[in-house]
């Protein structure tokens, strides 16, 4: 099953928001500094002027080899921030404890 890149990013955003919300009031929280994704995508250009170019994330299954000539690997590095610009916390930031050890 292939999924549009925009849908994948919307799902990732939703999961991060759920993790942040679930972490409220927890003793241990984790700060997300960056999210690195490496994806196999298929690029499709539509004849319809309004559609433009679309990126489809290709599932890594039996059909991946057959599509290899039409797929590209892209790497995305995302900086996870809230709408106020603060880093996303998903549970207390323990980075001070980790660096002290």
N, C-alpha and C positions, 0 to 999 in steps of 0.2 A: 504494500500500500504506500503510495507516494502522498506527500503532504506539502502544501504551499509553505514557503519559507516564512511568510507573514503569520500563518497559523501556528507554526512551530514556535516562533518568538512570542506570540500571544499566550500560548500554553505555558512556556517557560516563565513569562511574567506572572501568570496566574499562580503557578506553583511556588514561585518565590514570595509572592504576596501571602499565600496561605502559610508558608513556613514562617514568615515574619509575624503574622497574626497569631499563629499557634504558639509562638515563643513569648508572647507578652506575659509577664509575671513569672517566667521560669528563672531558676537560679543560674543556669548555664545558657549563654547565648553565643552565637558565632557570627562574626562579621564577614560578610562576603566582599572581598576586595575586587575580584574579577571573576568572570566566567569565560572559559575558553571552550569553544565549540569547533569541531572539525566535522564537516558535513560533505556528503556526496550530493551534488545537486545536478538537475537537468535544467537546461535553459531553453525556454520556449518563447519564440517571438510570434505574436499573433498578427494576422493580416488586418485585423480590426485596429484602427488608429487609436481607439480609446484603451484597448487592452495593453498595448506596449509589450514589454518583456516581462516574463514571469519566471520565477525560480521555484523549482519543485525539489524538495528533499527526498532523496531516493532511499527506500528501505534497503537494508543490508540483508538480503535474502537470496533465494535461488535465482531471481531475475537480475541481480546486480551485474553479473558477468556479461549478460547479453546486452546490457545498456551501457557498458563501459565506454564505448566509442562516443556516446552522446552525453556523458556525465563529466563533471568537473569537481574537484575538491576545493572547498573554500574553508578558510579558517577565520573565525570571528572571535575577537576579544572584547567582551562587554564589561563595562564598569557598572556594577549594581548600585543604584542610588534611588532614594525615595523621591517623591515629587518636590520635596524641599531641598534636595541636594545632599541629604545625609546618607551615609552608607547604610546598606540593608543589614539589619541584625536579625539573625534567625535563632535565637535562643540566648547569658552574660558573655561579653567579649572576653575570652581567656587568653588573648595574645600576650598580655604582660606575664601571665603565669608560664606560658610556653617558652618565652624568651629568657625567663629567669632560670630555667632548668638547664 
